[in-house]
Amino acid sequence: MKFVTRITSLIAIQGVAGALVARQSRVAGDIPVKINVLQPKNFKGLGAKRVKITYGPLAIPSADTGGMITYQDPNLVVPCTGCFITGMDTDLQWEDGTTANANKGIWLHHTGLMNLNRTDAGCPEWPERIGVNGNERSSFDFTIKGTRKAGYYLQKGDQILKAIDVMNMSDLPRSVYLVMEWEYIEGTPAGFDVVWPVWLDARGNCFETPLSKTGVTEAPVFNATMLEPGYTVPFDSDLLLLVPHIHDGNVAQDIFMNGKLICTSVPAYGETEAFVTHEGMHGHEGEQEEEEPAHEHGPHRIMKRQDHDHESSGHVYHVSSITQCANIGKVAKGSKFLLTSYYNMTEHKPMTGHDGKEEEIMAIEFLHFARPFDEAMKDIQSQGKPNLQSFLDTVRGLDG
């Protein structure tokens, strides 16, 4: 079996799937949007606001007619401009507002954000990669539960591009909604730092390293390690938040700064029934929902590195969350970052696609640095125009 990092899942322009995966792709500019006002969780005294934006419906083909679709919105509706985005939460839901997840044959395979007006910290020729999420549906809280004054600053005129990959394991077409909760503060409140995102990847920040050279093998147990030179930070800063993204089969991911381990993220598996499926669950979920006898999934184990039983009574447990690291501390200019991701396909079954074939691994960590507002804005204003085509050409060539 071959495991390769699916970078194409995160691309948000029609036709960039390339040789790695065939899927349908739709430009999403005409997708209806619904906005609901919520109560903010942090910094109410500073005028924080929180909204839920529902994007959809998204029509997902049945497994036998493709099963995977990428929706692309190059002008995403965002809650504000000239503001700090202090938190983001993502979910995939049915029309009635309940969560759509693996136990019903639907996966939020990936969703990614890019700022087309800024250059990327890890690969400066490309547009800025803001964040990526998967079916684990990680929360991005740049305030660390209201203890830090920080957020991603959206300038007026910033063009945000979003890609949404949804996978359908059912023999029935589905209709779902992407739901994002955004927390934000308008203007530039005193003392707020700008979050500076950096994509760290076992394949290299510009995807320059074949995975075969990172340690990925056809064996069921392997490590994927980012090679030298890694990422070197070009400014003094504060490392605020680290958010990983991995796939089923992962048991841990380590981040190193100047050779020292600073963060270990460990995934949990099957914490709720939404993340539990059945052996051979491909293409018949519509029938199962009606005909399968009621039964207990049993306790949803938090599967860690030392566990070895990946199934019980035909149940398969999928990644349901992964730990993050926060408030690492001061980072000096010139500090170097590397990544190692640990996979054990015997301990945890790998993700399978709508066609029943094993999905490719991922080994990504988003580093979020906090920088003083004036300093960060000076660097943003000095940036050139990013080359989206270079990014797309690179992705098309991966393993192709």
N, C-alpha and C positions, 0 to 999 in steps of 0.2 A: 504494500500500500504506500501511497505517496502523500505526504503532507506538505502543502505549500500555503503561504500566507495569502489570504484573499484580500488584496488591496482593492481590486475592482469593485468590491461590494460597497465601497465608500465613495465612489465617484458619482458626481451629480450632473453629468452632461450626457445627453443621449448618444448611444453608440460606443461608449468607451469600455464595454464589457470585454472586448478583445477575445483572445483565444481561451481564456481560463473558464468562462462560464457563459452559457447562452441563456438569455432571459429577455423578457419584454421590458420596454423602457418607455416612460411617458413624461412629458414636460407637464409640470403640475401647476402652472400659473393660474389656471381657471378652477382650481379646487376650492369649494366653498370653505369659508372660515367663520367660526363662531367664537366670540369672546365673552367670557364670564369673569366678573370681578370677584376676587377672593380677599380674605383678610391676610395681610402680610405676616410672616413669622418672625421677622427681625427688623430692628431699627424703625419701628412705628413712629417714634419721636422725631425721626429725620424725614418723615414723609414717605417712607417706603410703600410700595404698592405691589400687589400680586394679582396676576390674571391667569386664567386658564384659556388657552387658545386651542380649539379643536379644528384640525385640518382633515377634511374629508366630506363625503365618504371616498375611500380608496377601494377600487374594485380589484380583487386578487383572483387570478385564474386558478382553476382546479389543478391538482397535481398532474393529471394526465394531459393537460394542455399547457404545461410550462411550470406551474407551481410557484414561480418566483417572479416578482416584478419590482422594478426600481422606479419610484416616482422621484422626479427632479424638479425642484423649485429654485430657480436662480434669483428670485426676488422674494424671499421668504417674508411673510408678514410677521414683524417683530413688535413687541409691545411699546417701544419707544425709540427715540434717537436723541443724541445729546444726553446720554444717561449711563448709569452703571447697572449692568446686569449682575445682580448679586447671587442669583441662584437659578438653576434649571432642573426640572424633573420631567421625565418622559415616560409615556405609557402608550400601549396599543389597546383600543377598546372597541367593543361592539356598540351598536346604535343605542342600546339601553344604558350605556355608561359603565358596564361591567368590563373587567379586564379580559382581553383576548390573549390567550397564551398557549403554551405547548400542549397542555392537557386537552385542548380542543382543536389541536392540529394547526395552530397559527403561531408563527414566530416573528417577533420584531428582530429580524436577522441582523440588520445594522441601521443606524441612522447617524449621519455626520454633518457637521457645520463647517463652512469656510467663509472667510471674509475676503471678497474679491477686490477690496480696496487696499489691502495690506499685504506685505510679503511675509512669508513663513519664517519663523525663527530657526527651525532646523534645516530648511532647504530654501534659502532666501530668494531663489528665482520664482518660486511657486506662490500662489495665494496662501494666506494664513489659514492653517487648520486649527479651528477653535476647540473642537471636541468630537468624540465619537462614543457611541453607545451601542449596546446589543440587547439580547433578550434578558440579560441581567438587570437592565434598566437602572443603571447607577444614577444617583443624585449628585449634582454638582452644586455644592454650597460653598461659595467663595468667602463667606463671612465666618465659616466654621461655627455655626450655631449662634451667630451674632456676637462673637468674641473678636472678630477682625473687621476693620473697615477696608473692604476691598471688593472689587468687581471688575468684570470685563467692560471696558468703556466702548460704547457704540457712538461713533460720531454721526452727525447729520450727513446723509448721503452714502453711508456705508451700505454696500450691497451684500447681503447675506444669502449664501447658497446652501440649500439643504438637500441631501439625498436620503431617501427612505427605502430600505430593502425589506419587503415583507415576503415570508415564505409560507405557503399553504400546503399542508400534508394531506389534505382531504380530497376526495373525488368530487367534491362540490365546490363551485366558485363561492367566494366569500366577499363580504363588504365590511371594512373596518375603518377606524378613525385613529389618526395619530393625535395624541393629546399631550401638550406641553404646558407645564405651569412655570411661568416666568416671575421672578421677584426682582424688583428694580427700584432705583432711586433716580429721579430726574435731576438734571443739572450736575454740578460738580461740588458736592458737599465737602467741607473742609476735612482734611485728614484722610481722605480715601485714597488708597493705592490702586494702581492699574494692574489688573491681572494680565500676565504675559504668558500665553500658552506655548508649550513646546511638545511636539510629537516625538516620543522616543520609541524606536522600533528595532526588533532583532535584525530586521533586514537592512538597517541603516536608515537614516532620516530621509535620504533621497532614494531609497529602495535600491541602493547600489550593490548590495551583497546578496548573492544567491543563497537561499536557505540551506542548501547542501553544505555551505561553508560555515554555517552558524551552529551546527551540531544536530540538525534535524535529520533523522534517518527513517528507514522503513521499519525499524524495530518499534515495538510498542512503547518503550521507555526511552526518552531522549530529552536533552536540554537544548533550547534555542538561545544562543548568546550573541548579543550585539558586539561586533568586533571593533577594535581600535580604528579610528580615533574617538569613536563615540560622539557625544555632543559636548562642546565646550561653551560655557556661558560667557557672553562678551560684556557683562556688566555686573556690578555689585547689586545684590538683591536679597530677597527673603523668599525661601522656598515654602510656599503656603499650603499647597494641596497636590497630592498625587492620586490620579484616578486611572486604574488599569483597565484593559480590555483583553480578554482571553476567550478561548472556546472550551467546550466540553473536553475532558481529558486532562485539563490543567490541574496541577496540585499546588503550585505556588509561583510567584514572580518576585524577583529581587531587583532592587535598584541600588547601584553603587555610585558614590561620589568620591572622586580621587582615590579609588580602590577600597573605600570603606562602605560596608553595607549600611544603608540609611533607611531602607523600607522593605518590608516583606508583606506582600498581599496574598491572602489565602482565600480561595473560592469556597463557598458553601453550595451544597447540592440538595435540591428537593426540599427546601424549607417549608413550602406549602404545596398543596396538591396541584396548583397551576403549573408547577415545574416538574411534574411526574407524568411520564407516558408509559406505554406498554411495548413490550418486545414486538417487533413487526408492525408497528403502528405507522403505516404508510398507505395513504390513499383510500382509507375506509372510515375515516372519523365520522362522517355523516351518518353511517349505519350504526357505529358504535354508540354514538350519543343516544340513540333511541333503543337499541336492542341489548346492550351490555348489562348484565345483572348488576344491581347495586352491590358494592363491596368496599372494604376499607383499604386504603393505601398504607395504613399503618403509620407509625411515627415517622415524620419526615426528618431524616438524619442530616445533620450538618456534617458533610463529608470532608474530612481534612486529610493532611498528608499521610497520617498513619493508618487510615481506614483502607479496607481492601474489598469490601462487598459493594459492587456498584449496582446490584439489582436485588430485588426481593419479590418472590412470587410473580415473576414476569414484569415487574415494574423497573423502569429506567429513570434515574434521577439526573436532572440537568442543572447546570449552573444557575443558581437563583440570586446570588449576590457575591460580591468580592470585597474584601476589606480595603480601605483606603488609608493613606497616611497624611497627616496634617501637621502644620507648625514645625517643620524640620529645623528651621532657623536660618541664620545668615549664611549667604553664599557669596564667596569672593569671586571677583572677575577672574576668569581662567580656570575655574573649577570644571572638572570633566565628569560626565555621567555615562554609565553603561548599564545594560539590562541583561538579565538571564531569566528565562521562563522555563519551568519544569513541567513536562508532560508525562503522564503514565496512563496509557490506554488500556492497561489491564486493570488498574484500580478504578478508573472511570471510563465508561464507554465514550468514544468520540461522537460528536454531533453527526447526524445523518441528514441528508437533504430530502427534498420532496420525492426524489427518485430512489431513495434507499441507500444511496452511495455515501461514503464517509466525506464529511466536509473537511476543509483545510484548516490548519491551525492559525491562530493569531497570537502575537506577543507584542502588545502595544502598551505604553504608559504615557499618560498626559501629565507633564510637569507644569504646574501653575506657579509662576514667580510673581511676587508682589513688588511693584516698583513705584517710587514717588511719582505723582501725577505729572508735574512739569517735566521731569526727566523722560518719562515714557512718551509723553506727547511730542517732545522734541524729536525723539527717534522716529516716531510714527510719521511726523511731518516730513522727515528727510528721506523716507522710503521712496523707491522708484515704483514703477507700475509692475505688478506681478505678471508672470507669463503663464497663464492658465494652459496654453497649448503645450508648453514644455511638460507640465504635469501630466496632461492627458497622454502625450506621446510616450512618456516614461512608463505609465501604467499599461498602456497597450502592449508594450514590449516585454512585460514581465512574464517569464516562463512561456512566452508565446513562440 
